[in-house]
Amino acid sequence: MKEKDHATYNLLQWYVTEQVEEEATVSEIIDHIKLVGDNGYGLYTIDKELAQRSFVDPTA
């Protein structure tokens, strides 16, 4: 950190960490969808599970 801008560094670290987590989550969802294929009940179950997720405000 040549400029010693710690606030920007921390923000970017948080952003990268969040991006990695989100990509892992989407990858897991895609794997589940591939596993159930076009099975209607399987897709319905995945949809119900995803609907139960709740938003957690990272600034709170």
mmCIF file of the N, C-alpha and C atoms, coordinates in Angstrom:
data_MODEL
# 
_entry.id   MODEL 
# 
loop_
_atom_site.group_PDB 
_atom_site.id 
_atom_site.type_symbol 
_atom_site.label_atom_id 
_atom_site.label_alt_id 
_atom_site.label_comp_id 
_atom_site.label_asym_id 
_atom_site.label_entity_id 
_atom_site.label_seq_id 
_atom_site.pdbx_PDB_ins_code 
_atom_site.Cartn_x 
_atom_site.Cartn_y 
_atom_site.Cartn_z 
_atom_site.occupancy 
_atom_site.B_iso_or_equiv 
_atom_site.pdbx_formal_charge 
_atom_site.auth_seq_id 
_atom_site.auth_comp_id 
_atom_site.auth_asym_id 
_atom_site.auth_atom_id 
_atom_site.pdbx_PDB_model_num 
ATOM 1   N N  . MET A 1 1  ? 0.837   -1.175  0.000   1.00 0.00 ? 1  MET A N  1 
ATOM 2   C CA . MET A 1 1  ? 0.000   0.000   0.000   1.00 0.00 ? 1  MET A CA 1 
ATOM 3   C C  . MET A 1 1  ? 0.882   1.238   0.000   1.00 0.00 ? 1  MET A C  1 
ATOM 4   N N  . LYS A 1 2  ? 1.218   1.630   -1.164  1.00 0.00 ? 2  LYS A N  1 
ATOM 5   C CA . LYS A 1 2  ? 2.114   2.758   -1.333  1.00 0.00 ? 2  LYS A CA 1 
ATOM 6   C C  . LYS A 1 2  ? 1.519   4.063   -0.813  1.00 0.00 ? 2  LYS A C  1 
ATOM 7   N N  . GLU A 1 3  ? 0.223   4.269   -1.067  1.00 0.00 ? 3  GLU A N  1 
ATOM 8   C CA . GLU A 1 3  ? -0.420  5.532   -0.691  1.00 0.00 ? 3  GLU A CA 1 
ATOM 9   C C  . GLU A 1 3  ? -0.956  5.529   0.738   1.00 0.00 ? 3  GLU A C  1 
ATOM 10  N N  . LYS A 1 4  ? -0.911  4.382   1.408   1.00 0.00 ? 4  LYS A N  1 
ATOM 11  C CA . LYS A 1 4  ? -1.417  4.231   2.778   1.00 0.00 ? 4  LYS A CA 1 
ATOM 12  C C  . LYS A 1 4  ? -2.897  4.612   2.897   1.00 0.00 ? 4  LYS A C  1 
ATOM 13  N N  . ASP A 1 5  ? -3.655  4.243   1.889   1.00 0.00 ? 5  ASP A N  1 
ATOM 14  C CA . ASP A 1 5  ? -5.096  4.503   1.897   1.00 0.00 ? 5  ASP A CA 1 
ATOM 15  C C  . ASP A 1 5  ? -5.796  3.263   2.449   1.00 0.00 ? 5  ASP A C  1 
ATOM 16  N N  . HIS A 1 6  ? -5.782  3.150   3.741   1.00 0.00 ? 6  HIS A N  1 
ATOM 17  C CA . HIS A 1 6  ? -6.299  1.960   4.404   1.00 0.00 ? 6  HIS A CA 1 
ATOM 18  C C  . HIS A 1 6  ? -7.801  1.792   4.219   1.00 0.00 ? 6  HIS A C  1 
ATOM 19  N N  . ALA A 1 7  ? -8.540  2.891   4.180   1.00 0.00 ? 7  ALA A N  1 
ATOM 20  C CA . ALA A 1 7  ? -9.990  2.804   4.018   1.00 0.00 ? 7  ALA A CA 1 
ATOM 21  C C  . ALA A 1 7  ? -10.341 2.178   2.672   1.00 0.00 ? 7  ALA A C  1 
ATOM 22  N N  . THR A 1 8  ? -9.683  2.623   1.627   1.00 0.00 ? 8  THR A N  1 
ATOM 23  C CA . THR A 1 8  ? -9.944  2.064   0.295   1.00 0.00 ? 8  THR A CA 1 
ATOM 24  C C  . THR A 1 8  ? -9.505  0.623   0.233   1.00 0.00 ? 8  THR A C  1 
ATOM 25  N N  . TYR A 1 9  ? -8.373  0.305   0.813   1.00 0.00 ? 9  TYR A N  1 
ATOM 26  C CA . TYR A 1 9  ? -7.882  -1.072  0.836   1.00 0.00 ? 9  TYR A CA 1 
ATOM 27  C C  . TYR A 1 9  ? -8.885  -1.990  1.535   1.00 0.00 ? 9  TYR A C  1 
ATOM 28  N N  . ASN A 1 10 ? -9.393  -1.555  2.683   1.00 0.00 ? 10 ASN A N  1 
ATOM 29  C CA . ASN A 1 10 ? -10.359 -2.368  3.417   1.00 0.00 ? 10 ASN A CA 1 
ATOM 30  C C  . ASN A 1 10 ? -11.646 -2.557  2.628   1.00 0.00 ? 10 ASN A C  1 
ATOM 31  N N  . LEU A 1 11 ? -12.109 -1.505  1.965   1.00 0.00 ? 11 LEU A N  1 
ATOM 32  C CA . LEU A 1 11 ? -13.312 -1.602  1.148   1.00 0.00 ? 11 LEU A CA 1 
ATOM 33  C C  . LEU A 1 11 ? -13.114 -2.601  0.019   1.00 0.00 ? 11 LEU A C  1 
ATOM 34  N N  . LEU A 1 12 ? -11.986 -2.518  -0.651  1.00 0.00 ? 12 LEU A N  1 
ATOM 35  C CA . LEU A 1 12 ? -11.718 -3.438  -1.756  1.00 0.00 ? 12 LEU A CA 1 
ATOM 36  C C  . LEU A 1 12 ? -11.560 -4.872  -1.272  1.00 0.00 ? 12 LEU A C  1 
ATOM 37  N N  . GLN A 1 13 ? -10.954 -5.071  -0.126  1.00 0.00 ? 13 GLN A N  1 
ATOM 38  C CA . GLN A 1 13 ? -10.827 -6.418  0.440   1.00 0.00 ? 13 GLN A CA 1 
ATOM 39  C C  . GLN A 1 13 ? -12.202 -6.991  0.746   1.00 0.00 ? 13 GLN A C  1 
ATOM 40  N N  . TRP A 1 14 ? -13.076 -6.165  1.341   1.00 0.00 ? 14 TRP A N  1 
ATOM 41  C CA . TRP A 1 14 ? -14.436 -6.605  1.633   1.00 0.00 ? 14 TRP A CA 1 
ATOM 42  C C  . TRP A 1 14 ? -15.158 -6.970  0.336   1.00 0.00 ? 14 TRP A C  1 
ATOM 43  N N  . TYR A 1 15 ? -15.021 -6.132  -0.678  1.00 0.00 ? 15 TYR A N  1 
ATOM 44  C CA . TYR A 1 15 ? -15.692 -6.369  -1.956  1.00 0.00 ? 15 TYR A CA 1 
ATOM 45  C C  . TYR A 1 15 ? -15.226 -7.682  -2.583  1.00 0.00 ? 15 TYR A C  1 
ATOM 46  N N  . VAL A 1 16 ? -13.940 -7.915  -2.601  1.00 0.00 ? 16 VAL A N  1 
ATOM 47  C CA . VAL A 1 16 ? -13.399 -9.144  -3.192  1.00 0.00 ? 16 VAL A CA 1 
ATOM 48  C C  . VAL A 1 16 ? -13.879 -10.358 -2.407  1.00 0.00 ? 16 VAL A C  1 
ATOM 49  N N  . THR A 1 17 ? -13.865 -10.280 -1.099  1.00 0.00 ? 17 THR A N  1 
ATOM 50  C CA . THR A 1 17 ? -14.336 -11.389 -0.266  1.00 0.00 ? 17 THR A CA 1 
ATOM 51  C C  . THR A 1 17 ? -15.804 -11.685 -0.546  1.00 0.00 ? 17 THR A C  1 
ATOM 52  N N  . GLU A 1 18 ? -16.624 -10.650 -0.626  1.00 0.00 ? 18 GLU A N  1 
ATOM 53  C CA . GLU A 1 18 ? -18.041 -10.831 -0.935  1.00 0.00 ? 18 GLU A CA 1 
ATOM 54  C C  . GLU A 1 18 ? -18.237 -11.460 -2.308  1.00 0.00 ? 18 GLU A C  1 
ATOM 55  N N  . GLN A 1 19 ? -17.454 -11.020 -3.279  1.00 0.00 ? 19 GLN A N  1 
ATOM 56  C CA . GLN A 1 19 ? -17.581 -11.540 -4.636  1.00 0.00 ? 19 GLN A CA 1 
ATOM 57  C C  . GLN A 1 19 ? -17.243 -13.030 -4.670  1.00 0.00 ? 19 GLN A C  1 
ATOM 58  N N  . VAL A 1 20 ? -16.198 -13.418 -3.977  1.00 0.00 ? 20 VAL A N  1 
ATOM 59  C CA . VAL A 1 20 ? -15.803 -14.826 -3.929  1.00 0.00 ? 20 VAL A CA 1 
ATOM 60  C C  . VAL A 1 20 ? -16.909 -15.655 -3.275  1.00 0.00 ? 20 VAL A C  1 
ATOM 61  N N  . GLU A 1 21 ? -17.486 -15.149 -2.188  1.00 0.00 ? 21 GLU A N  1 
ATOM 62  C CA . GLU A 1 21 ? -18.571 -15.866 -1.512  1.00 0.00 ? 21 GLU A CA 1 
ATOM 63  C C  . GLU A 1 21 ? -19.790 -16.004 -2.425  1.00 0.00 ? 21 GLU A C  1 
ATOM 64  N N  . GLU A 1 22 ? -20.140 -14.937 -3.114  1.00 0.00 ? 22 GLU A N  1 
ATOM 65  C CA . GLU A 1 22 ? -21.304 -14.977 -4.002  1.00 0.00 ? 22 GLU A CA 1 
ATOM 66  C C  . GLU A 1 22 ? -21.093 -15.944 -5.156  1.00 0.00 ? 22 GLU A C  1 
ATOM 67  N N  . GLU A 1 23 ? -19.897 -15.966 -5.712  1.00 0.00 ? 23 GLU A N  1 
ATOM 68  C CA . GLU A 1 23 ? -19.608 -16.890 -6.806  1.00 0.00 ? 23 GLU A CA 1 
ATOM 69  C C  . GLU A 1 23 ? -19.673 -18.335 -6.328  1.00 0.00 ? 23 GLU A C  1 
ATOM 70  N N  . ALA A 1 24 ? -19.224 -18.585 -5.118  1.00 0.00 ? 24 ALA A N  1 
ATOM 71  C CA . ALA A 1 24 ? -19.310 -19.934 -4.554  1.00 0.00 ? 24 ALA A CA 1 
ATOM 72  C C  . ALA A 1 24 ? -20.770 -20.332 -4.345  1.00 0.00 ? 24 ALA A C  1 
ATOM 73  N N  . THR A 1 25 ? -21.576 -19.395 -3.879  1.00 0.00 ? 25 THR A N  1 
ATOM 74  C CA . THR A 1 25 ? -22.998 -19.668 -3.670  1.00 0.00 ? 25 THR A CA 1 
ATOM 75  C C  . THR A 1 25 ? -23.691 -19.989 -4.985  1.00 0.00 ? 25 THR A C  1 
ATOM 76  N N  . VAL A 1 26 ? -23.443 -19.189 -5.999  1.00 0.00 ? 26 VAL A N  1 
ATOM 77  C CA . VAL A 1 26 ? -24.067 -19.422 -7.308  1.00 0.00 ? 26 VAL A CA 1 
ATOM 78  C C  . VAL A 1 26 ? -23.595 -20.746 -7.893  1.00 0.00 ? 26 VAL A C  1 
ATOM 79  N N  . SER A 1 27 ? -22.330 -21.055 -7.727  1.00 0.00 ? 27 SER A N  1 
ATOM 80  C CA . SER A 1 27 ? -21.807 -22.327 -8.220  1.00 0.00 ? 27 SER A CA 1 
ATOM 81  C C  . SER A 1 27 ? -22.514 -23.504 -7.543  1.00 0.00 ? 27 SER A C  1 
ATOM 82  N N  . GLU A 1 28 ? -22.758 -23.386 -6.247  1.00 0.00 ? 28 GLU A N  1 
ATOM 83  C CA . GLU A 1 28 ? -23.462 -24.437 -5.504  1.00 0.00 ? 28 GLU A CA 1 
ATOM 84  C C  . GLU A 1 28 ? -24.904 -24.587 -6.001  1.00 0.00 ? 28 GLU A C  1 
ATOM 85  N N  . ILE A 1 29 ? -25.570 -23.460 -6.251  1.00 0.00 ? 29 ILE A N  1 
ATOM 86  C CA . ILE A 1 29 ? -26.938 -23.499 -6.763  1.00 0.00 ? 29 ILE A CA 1 
ATOM 87  C C  . ILE A 1 29 ? -26.973 -24.165 -8.133  1.00 0.00 ? 29 ILE A C  1 
ATOM 88  N N  . ILE A 1 30 ? -26.038 -23.806 -8.983  1.00 0.00 ? 30 ILE A N  1 
ATOM 89  C CA . ILE A 1 30 ? -25.978 -24.405 -10.328 1.00 0.00 ? 30 ILE A CA 1 
ATOM 90  C C  . ILE A 1 30 ? -25.743 -25.908 -10.229 1.00 0.00 ? 30 ILE A C  1 
ATOM 91  N N  . ASP A 1 31 ? -24.878 -26.329 -9.323  1.00 0.00 ? 31 ASP A N  1 
ATOM 92  C CA . ASP A 1 31 ? -24.630 -27.760 -9.129  1.00 0.00 ? 31 ASP A CA 1 
ATOM 93  C C  . ASP A 1 31 ? -25.905 -28.487 -8.720  1.00 0.00 ? 31 ASP A C  1 
ATOM 94  N N  . HIS A 1 32 ? -26.690 -27.878 -7.827  1.00 0.00 ? 32 HIS A N  1 
ATOM 95  C CA . HIS A 1 32 ? -27.953 -28.490 -7.412  1.00 0.00 ? 32 HIS A CA 1 
ATOM 96  C C  . HIS A 1 32 ? -28.925 -28.596 -8.592  1.00 0.00 ? 32 HIS A C  1 
ATOM 97  N N  . ILE A 1 33 ? -29.001 -27.542 -9.376  1.00 0.00 ? 33 ILE A N  1 
ATOM 98  C CA . ILE A 1 33 ? -29.911 -27.552 -10.521 1.00 0.00 ? 33 ILE A CA 1 
ATOM 99  C C  . ILE A 1 33 ? -29.487 -28.620 -11.531 1.00 0.00 ? 33 ILE A C  1 
ATOM 100 N N  . LYS A 1 34 ? -28.194 -28.738 -11.766 1.00 0.00 ? 34 LYS A N  1 
ATOM 101 C CA . LYS A 1 34 ? -27.708 -29.783 -12.686 1.00 0.00 ? 34 LYS A CA 1 
ATOM 102 C C  . LYS A 1 34 ? -28.044 -31.169 -12.150 1.00 0.00 ? 34 LYS A C  1 
ATOM 103 N N  . LEU A 1 35 ? -27.970 -31.320 -10.835 1.00 0.00 ? 35 LEU A N  1 
ATOM 104 C CA . LEU A 1 35 ? -28.234 -32.614 -10.219 1.00 0.00 ? 35 LEU A CA 1 
ATOM 105 C C  . LEU A 1 35 ? -29.693 -33.040 -10.406 1.00 0.00 ? 35 LEU A C  1 
ATOM 106 N N  . VAL A 1 36 ? -30.630 -32.110 -10.240 1.00 0.00 ? 36 VAL A N  1 
ATOM 107 C CA . VAL A 1 36 ? -32.039 -32.480 -10.359 1.00 0.00 ? 36 VAL A CA 1 
ATOM 108 C C  . VAL A 1 36 ? -32.521 -32.453 -11.802 1.00 0.00 ? 36 VAL A C  1 
ATOM 109 N N  . GLY A 1 37 ? -31.767 -31.821 -12.691 1.00 0.00 ? 37 GLY A N  1 
ATOM 110 C CA . GLY A 1 37 ? -32.155 -31.780 -14.103 1.00 0.00 ? 37 GLY A CA 1 
ATOM 111 C C  . GLY A 1 37 ? -33.484 -31.069 -14.281 1.00 0.00 ? 37 GLY A C  1 
ATOM 112 N N  . ASP A 1 38 ? -34.373 -31.676 -15.040 1.00 0.00 ? 38 ASP A N  1 
ATOM 113 C CA . ASP A 1 38 ? -35.666 -31.039 -15.275 1.00 0.00 ? 38 ASP A CA 1 
ATOM 114 C C  . ASP A 1 38 ? -36.775 -31.666 -14.421 1.00 0.00 ? 38 ASP A C  1 
ATOM 115 N N  . ASN A 1 39 ? -36.379 -32.286 -13.328 1.00 0.00 ? 39 ASN A N  1 
ATOM 116 C CA . ASN A 1 39 ? -37.343 -32.852 -12.394 1.00 0.00 ? 39 ASN A CA 1 
ATOM 117 C C  . ASN A 1 39 ? -38.090 -31.714 -11.703 1.00 0.00 ? 39 ASN A C  1 
ATOM 118 N N  . GLY A 1 40 ? -39.375 -31.616 -11.951 1.00 0.00 ? 40 GLY A N  1 
ATOM 119 C CA . GLY A 1 40 ? -40.168 -30.516 -11.423 1.00 0.00 ? 40 GLY A CA 1 
ATOM 120 C C  . GLY A 1 40 ? -40.146 -30.414 -9.919  1.00 0.00 ? 40 GLY A C  1 
ATOM 121 N N  . TYR A 1 41 ? -40.256 -31.559 -9.232  1.00 0.00 ? 41 TYR A N  1 
ATOM 122 C CA . TYR A 1 41 ? -40.260 -31.520 -7.774  1.00 0.00 ? 41 TYR A CA 1 
ATOM 123 C C  . TYR A 1 41 ? -38.905 -31.057 -7.246  1.00 0.00 ? 41 TYR A C  1 
ATOM 124 N N  . GLY A 1 42 ? -37.824 -31.515 -7.869  1.00 0.00 ? 42 GLY A N  1 
ATOM 125 C CA . GLY A 1 42 ? -36.488 -31.098 -7.449  1.00 0.00 ? 42 GLY A CA 1 
ATOM 126 C C  . GLY A 1 42 ? -36.283 -29.602 -7.619  1.00 0.00 ? 42 GLY A C  1 
ATOM 127 N N  . LEU A 1 43 ? -36.725 -29.073 -8.757  1.00 0.00 ? 43 LEU A N  1 
ATOM 128 C CA . LEU A 1 43 ? -36.609 -27.631 -8.995  1.00 0.00 ? 43 LEU A CA 1 
ATOM 129 C C  . LEU A 1 43 ? -37.473 -26.845 -8.010  1.00 0.00 ? 43 LEU A C  1 
ATOM 130 N N  . TYR A 1 44 ? -38.653 -27.358 -7.725  1.00 0.00 ? 44 TYR A N  1 
ATOM 131 C CA . TYR A 1 44 ? -39.543 -26.713 -6.760  1.00 0.00 ? 44 TYR A CA 1 
ATOM 132 C C  . TYR A 1 44 ? -38.881 -26.669 -5.382  1.00 0.00 ? 44 TYR A C  1 
ATOM 133 N N  . THR A 1 45 ? -38.264 -27.770 -4.996  1.00 0.00 ? 45 THR A N  1 
ATOM 134 C CA . THR A 1 45 ? -37.594 -27.838 -3.698  1.00 0.00 ? 45 THR A CA 1 
ATOM 135 C C  . THR A 1 45 ? -36.445 -26.841 -3.621  1.00 0.00 ? 45 THR A C  1 
ATOM 136 N N  . ILE A 1 46 ? -35.653 -26.771 -4.667  1.00 0.00 ? 46 ILE A N  1 
ATOM 137 C CA . ILE A 1 46 ? -34.547 -25.801 -4.697  1.00 0.00 ? 46 ILE A CA 1 
ATOM 138 C C  . ILE A 1 46 ? -35.102 -24.386 -4.581  1.00 0.00 ? 46 ILE A C  1 
ATOM 139 N N  . ASP A 1 47 ? -36.168 -24.106 -5.315  1.00 0.00 ? 47 ASP A N  1 
ATOM 140 C CA . ASP A 1 47 ? -36.783 -22.780 -5.271  1.00 0.00 ? 47 ASP A CA 1 
ATOM 141 C C  . ASP A 1 47 ? -37.257 -22.437 -3.864  1.00 0.00 ? 47 ASP A C  1 
ATOM 142 N N  . LYS A 1 48 ? -37.884 -23.390 -3.181  1.00 0.00 ? 48 LYS A N  1 
ATOM 143 C CA . LYS A 1 48 ? -38.350 -23.154 -1.814  1.00 0.00 ? 48 LYS A CA 1 
ATOM 144 C C  . LYS A 1 48 ? -37.183 -22.882 -0.876  1.00 0.00 ? 48 LYS A C  1 
ATOM 145 N N  . GLU A 1 49 ? -36.106 -23.643 -1.033  1.00 0.00 ? 49 GLU A N  1 
ATOM 146 C CA . GLU A 1 49 ? -34.933 -23.437 -0.184  1.00 0.00 ? 49 GLU A CA 1 
ATOM 147 C C  . GLU A 1 49 ? -34.323 -22.058 -0.412  1.00 0.00 ? 49 GLU A C  1 
ATOM 148 N N  . LEU A 1 50 ? -34.246 -21.651 -1.669  1.00 0.00 ? 50 LEU A N  1 
ATOM 149 C CA . LEU A 1 50 ? -33.673 -20.339 -1.969  1.00 0.00 ? 50 LEU A CA 1 
ATOM 150 C C  . LEU A 1 50 ? -34.561 -19.208 -1.455  1.00 0.00 ? 50 LEU A C  1 
ATOM 151 N N  . ALA A 1 51 ? -35.865 -19.427 -1.474  1.00 0.00 ? 51 ALA A N  1 
ATOM 152 C CA . ALA A 1 51 ? -36.798 -18.402 -0.997  1.00 0.00 ? 51 ALA A CA 1 
ATOM 153 C C  . ALA A 1 51 ? -36.672 -18.177 0.508   1.00 0.00 ? 51 ALA A C  1 
ATOM 154 N N  . GLN A 1 52 ? -36.159 -19.139 1.245   1.00 0.00 ? 52 GLN A N  1 
ATOM 155 C CA . GLN A 1 52 ? -36.033 -19.018 2.693   1.00 0.00 ? 52 GLN A CA 1 
ATOM 156 C C  . GLN A 1 52 ? -34.784 -18.267 3.117   1.00 0.00 ? 52 GLN A C  1 
ATOM 157 N N  . ARG A 1 53 ? -33.900 -17.979 2.173   1.00 0.00 ? 53 ARG A N  1 
ATOM 158 C CA . ARG A 1 53 ? -32.692 -17.233 2.512   1.00 0.00 ? 53 ARG A CA 1 
ATOM 159 C C  . ARG A 1 53 ? -33.075 -15.816 2.919   1.00 0.00 ? 53 ARG A C  1 
ATOM 160 N N  . SER A 1 54 ? -32.335 -15.241 3.829   1.00 0.00 ? 54 SER A N  1 
ATOM 161 C CA . SER A 1 54 ? -32.627 -13.874 4.254   1.00 0.00 ? 54 SER A CA 1 
ATOM 162 C C  . SER A 1 54 ? -31.408 -12.985 4.022   1.00 0.00 ? 54 SER A C  1 
ATOM 163 N N  . PHE A 1 55 ? -31.692 -11.729 3.762   1.00 0.00 ? 55 PHE A N  1 
ATOM 164 C CA . PHE A 1 55 ? -30.642 -10.751 3.521   1.00 0.00 ? 55 PHE A CA 1 
ATOM 165 C C  . PHE A 1 55 ? -30.033 -10.324 4.851   1.00 0.00 ? 55 PHE A C  1 
ATOM 166 N N  . VAL A 1 56 ? -28.723 -10.308 4.896   1.00 0.00 ? 56 VAL A N  1 
ATOM 167 C CA . VAL A 1 56 ? -28.025 -9.823  6.080   1.00 0.00 ? 56 VAL A CA 1 
ATOM 168 C C  . VAL A 1 56 ? -27.255 -8.569  5.657   1.00 0.00 ? 56 VAL A C  1 
ATOM 169 N N  . ASP A 1 57 ? -27.636 -7.444  6.228   1.00 0.00 ? 57 ASP A N  1 
ATOM 170 C CA . ASP A 1 57 ? -26.998 -6.175  5.894   1.00 0.00 ? 57 ASP A CA 1 
ATOM 171 C C  . ASP A 1 57 ? -25.591 -6.149  6.473   1.00 0.00 ? 57 ASP A C  1 
ATOM 172 N N  . PRO A 1 58 ? -24.572 -6.106  5.612   1.00 0.00 ? 58 PRO A N  1 
ATOM 173 C CA . PRO A 1 58 ? -23.186 -6.144  6.122   1.00 0.00 ? 58 PRO A CA 1 
ATOM 174 C C  . PRO A 1 58 ? -22.790 -4.868  6.849   1.00 0.00 ? 58 PRO A C  1 
ATOM 175 N N  . THR A 1 59 ? -23.544 -3.792  6.686   1.00 0.00 ? 59 THR A N  1 
ATOM 176 C CA . THR A 1 59 ? -23.195 -2.536  7.355   1.00 0.00 ? 59 THR A CA 1 
ATOM 177 C C  . THR A 1 59 ? -23.848 -2.410  8.713   1.00 0.00 ? 59 THR A C  1 
ATOM 178 N N  . ALA A 1 60 ? -24.713 -3.355  9.048   1.00 0.00 ? 60 ALA A N  1 
ATOM 179 C CA . ALA A 1 60 ? -25.424 -3.257  10.344  1.00 0.00 ? 60 ALA A CA 1 
ATOM 180 C C  . ALA A 1 60 ? -24.594 -3.797  11.473  1.00 0.00 ? 60 ALA A C  1 
# 
